[in-house]
Amino acid sequence: MNTPSWERGMQAHAAVLATEALAQWDFTQEEMASLLWLREWYQHGGSDRMEVVRHLEFLKFLVTHGKLPS
């Protein structure tokens, strides 16, 4: 199924907003790209059975990169 151009535009706009928000938290370009890729994969291709694991992986990423206060 093809995604309408307006929907692709909205997705691109959301990615820009997410990138700007991550940049405010001092994430590197590589970290932002990884997070956005993971979000896309989890939303459209990841297993539904792994919902809890996804949240834990994200928290682990934040902690390992010093982005989550202890």
Backbone as a printed PyTorch tensor [residue, N CA C, xyz], in Angstrom:
tensor([[[ 0.8430, -1.1750,  0.0000],
         [ 0.0000,  0.0000,  0.0000],
         [ 0.8850,  1.2330,  0.0000]],

        [[ 0.5720,  2.1800, -0.8760],
         [ 1.3200,  3.4230, -0.9670],
         [ 0.8200,  4.4260,  0.0640]],

        [[ 1.7650,  5.1340,  0.6630],
         [ 1.4190,  6.1570,  1.6380],
         [ 1.1640,  7.4610,  0.8970]],

        [[ 0.0180,  8.1200,  1.1690],
         [-0.2560,  9.4040,  0.5020],
         [ 0.8370, 10.4280,  0.8190]],

        [[ 1.0620, 11.3470, -0.1110],
         [ 2.1340, 12.3340,  0.0620],
         [ 1.9040, 13.1990,  1.2900]],

        [[ 0.6590, 13.5490,  1.6060],
         [ 0.4060, 14.3780,  2.7880],
         [ 0.7850, 13.6370,  4.0620]],

        [[ 0.5780, 12.3030,  4.0600],
         [ 0.9320, 11.5170,  5.2420],
         [ 2.4520, 11.4210,  5.3970]],

        [[ 3.1600, 11.2630,  4.2820],
         [ 4.6240, 11.2570,  4.3270],
         [ 5.1460, 12.5990,  4.8260]],

        [[ 4.4770, 13.6770,  4.4060],
         [ 4.8620, 15.0120,  4.8690],
         [ 4.6640, 15.1620,  6.3640]],

        [[ 3.5800, 14.6240,  6.8770],
         [ 3.3150, 14.6850,  8.3250],
         [ 4.3400, 13.8610,  9.0930]],

        [[ 4.7080, 12.6980,  8.5390],
         [ 5.7140, 11.8570,  9.1880],
         [ 7.0680, 12.5590,  9.2050]],

        [[ 7.4060, 13.2270,  8.1080],
         [ 8.6740, 13.9610,  8.0440],
         [ 8.6750, 15.1000,  9.0510]],

        [[ 7.5490, 15.7970,  9.1670],
         [ 7.4370, 16.9010, 10.1240],
         [ 7.5920, 16.3870, 11.5560]],

        [[ 6.9710, 15.2480, 11.8470],
         [ 7.0890, 14.6520, 13.1860],
         [ 8.5330, 14.2730, 13.4820]],

        [[ 9.2500, 13.7580, 12.4760],
         [10.6530, 13.3890, 12.6630],
         [11.5020, 14.6190, 12.9430]],

        [[11.2050, 15.7260, 12.2640],
         [11.9400, 16.9770, 12.5060],
         [11.6970, 17.4480, 13.9340]],

        [[10.4530, 17.4190, 14.3750],
         [10.1300, 17.8420, 15.7460],
         [10.8240, 16.9460, 16.7740]],

        [[10.8260, 15.6420, 16.5240],
         [11.4880, 14.7110, 17.4410],
         [12.9860, 14.9730, 17.4780]],

        [[13.5770, 15.2330, 16.3150],
         [15.0070, 15.5200, 16.2520],
         [15.3460, 16.7840, 17.0170]],

        [[14.5220, 17.8150, 16.8630],
         [14.7510, 19.0660, 17.5920],
         [14.6550, 18.8510, 19.1010]],

        [[13.6840, 18.0450, 19.5240],
         [13.5340, 17.7620, 20.9550],
         [14.7410, 16.9970, 21.4860]],

        [[15.2120, 16.0080, 20.7320],
         [16.3830, 15.2410, 21.1620],
         [17.6350, 16.1110, 21.1850]],

        [[17.7450, 17.0290, 20.2380],
         [18.9070, 17.9290, 20.1980],
         [18.9430, 18.8160, 21.4390]],

        [[17.7800, 19.2040, 21.9350],
         [17.7260, 20.0260, 23.1510],
         [18.2450, 19.2630, 24.3600]],

        [[18.1930, 17.9390, 24.3070],
         [18.6940, 17.1040, 25.3960],
         [20.1290, 16.6550, 25.1410]],

        [[20.7870, 17.2840, 24.1720],
         [22.1970, 17.0430, 23.8530],
         [22.4900, 15.6440, 23.3280]],

        [[21.5430, 15.0390, 22.6210],
         [21.8170, 13.7790, 21.9460],
         [22.6650, 14.0800, 20.7190]],

        [[23.5830, 13.1850, 20.3920],
         [24.3990, 13.3440, 19.1840],
         [23.5560, 12.9920, 17.9590]],

        [[24.0520, 13.3390, 16.7760],
         [23.3570, 12.9940, 15.5300],
         [23.1920, 11.4750, 15.4150]],

        [[24.2330, 10.7370, 15.7840],
         [24.1690,  9.2760, 15.7050],
         [23.1140,  8.7190, 16.6660]],

        [[23.0650,  9.2440, 17.8860],
         [22.0700,  8.7920, 18.8640],
         [20.6580,  9.1140, 18.3850]],

        [[20.4750, 10.3110, 17.8200],
         [19.1510, 10.6880, 17.3240],
         [18.7210,  9.7770, 16.1870]],

        [[19.6350,  9.5060, 15.2630],
         [19.3070,  8.6220, 14.1430],
         [18.9300,  7.2320, 14.6510]],

        [[19.6680,  6.7250, 15.6390],
         [19.3670,  5.4040, 16.1990],
         [18.0010,  5.3830, 16.8620]],

        [[17.7060,  6.4040, 17.6460],
         [16.4180,  6.4620, 18.3360],
         [15.2540,  6.5710, 17.3560]],

        [[15.4080,  7.4140, 16.3420],
         [14.3400,  7.5610, 15.3560],
         [14.1480,  6.2820, 14.5530]],

        [[15.2620,  5.6050, 14.2220],
         [15.1520,  4.3390, 13.5090],
         [14.4470,  3.2980, 14.3740]],

        [[14.8280,  3.2190, 15.6490],
         [14.1920,  2.2610, 16.5610],
         [12.7010,  2.5440, 16.7110]],

        [[12.3520,  3.8190, 16.8390],
         [10.9380,  4.1720, 16.9720],
         [10.1620,  3.7290, 15.7420]],

        [[10.7280,  4.0020, 14.5690],
         [10.0660,  3.6050, 13.3190],
         [ 9.9240,  2.0820, 13.2440]],

        [[10.9820,  1.3670, 13.5860],
         [10.9450, -0.0900, 13.5310],
         [ 9.9150, -0.6480, 14.4990]],

        [[ 9.9190, -0.1190, 15.7140],
         [ 8.9760, -0.6250, 16.7130],
         [ 7.5380, -0.3080, 16.3450]],

        [[ 7.3010,  0.8560, 15.7580],
         [ 5.9360,  1.2380, 15.4140],
         [ 5.4110,  0.4950, 14.1970]],

        [[ 6.2900,  0.1350, 13.2600],
         [ 5.8170, -0.4460, 12.0120],
         [ 6.3390, -1.8430, 11.7030]],

        [[ 7.3100, -2.3150, 12.4570],
         [ 7.8450, -3.6150, 12.0880],
         [ 8.1980, -4.4950, 13.2600]],

        [[ 8.2340, -3.9340, 14.4550],
         [ 8.6160, -4.7100, 15.6270],
         [ 7.5110, -5.6430, 16.0810]],

        [[ 7.8860, -6.5940, 16.8520],
         [ 6.9300, -7.5750, 17.3620],
         [ 6.0820, -6.9650, 18.4800]],

        [[ 4.7850, -7.2250, 18.4410],
         [ 3.8850, -6.7420, 19.4930],
         [ 4.1700, -7.4170, 20.8260]],

        [[ 4.7340, -8.5930, 20.7520],
         [ 5.0320, -9.3270, 21.9860],
         [ 6.1950, -8.7180, 22.7400]],

        [[ 6.9070, -7.8130, 22.1240],
         [ 8.1010, -7.2550, 22.7490],
         [ 7.8700, -5.8560, 23.3230]],

        [[ 6.6270, -5.4870, 23.5740],
         [ 6.3250, -4.1280, 24.0420],
         [ 7.1080, -3.7590, 25.2980]],

        [[ 7.1360, -4.6350, 26.2680],
         [ 7.8550, -4.3500, 27.5100],
         [ 9.3550, -4.2590, 27.2530]],

        [[ 9.8710, -5.1430, 26.4240],
         [11.2990, -5.1480, 26.1120],
         [11.6950, -3.8370, 25.4370]],

        [[10.8460, -3.3190, 24.5740],
         [11.1380, -2.0550, 23.8930],
         [11.3650, -0.9370, 24.8900]],

        [[10.4790, -0.8400, 25.8640],
         [10.6080,  0.2140, 26.8680],
         [11.8860,  0.0400, 27.6870]],

        [[12.1850, -1.1930, 28.0300],
         [13.4060, -1.4510, 28.7940],
         [14.6570, -1.1540, 27.9800]],

        [[14.6440, -1.5030, 26.6990],
         [15.7860, -1.1960, 25.8330],
         [16.0010,  0.3100, 25.7260]],

        [[14.9140,  1.0450, 25.6000],
         [15.0190,  2.4960, 25.5020],
         [15.5670,  3.0900, 26.8000]],

        [[15.0660,  2.6320, 27.9300],
         [15.5760,  3.1070, 29.2150],
         [17.0530,  2.7560, 29.3840]],

        [[17.4260,  1.5550, 28.9770],
         [18.8250,  1.1420, 29.0470],
         [19.6960,  2.0620, 28.1950]],

        [[19.2130,  2.3910, 26.9950],
         [19.9470,  3.2930, 26.1180],
         [20.1400,  4.6560, 26.7940]],

        [[19.0800,  5.1750, 27.3860],
         [19.1730,  6.4860, 28.0490],
         [20.1660,  6.4580, 29.2040]],

        [[20.1180,  5.4050, 29.9980],
         [21.0120,  5.2930, 31.1380],
         [22.4630,  5.1450, 30.6880]],

        [[22.6980,  4.2720, 29.7010],
         [24.0810,  4.0470, 29.2490],
         [24.6900,  5.2800, 28.6120]],

        [[23.8730,  6.1420, 28.0600],
         [24.3950,  7.3390, 27.4360],
         [24.2880,  8.5670, 28.3430]],

        [[23.9680,  8.3320, 29.6190],
         [23.9380,  9.4090, 30.5980],
         [22.8560, 10.4560, 30.3490]],

        [[21.7820, 10.0600, 29.6760],
         [20.7050, 10.9960, 29.3600],
         [19.5820, 10.9720, 30.3740]],

        [[19.6150,  9.9740, 31.2550],
         [18.5620,  9.8350, 32.2650],
         [19.1830, 10.0760, 33.6190]],

        [[18.6980, 11.0840, 34.3570],
         [19.2870, 11.3490, 35.6760],
         [19.0640, 10.1800, 36.6260]],

        [[20.0520,  9.9270, 37.4550],
         [19.9220,  8.8060, 38.4020],
         [19.3220,  9.2410, 39.7070]]])
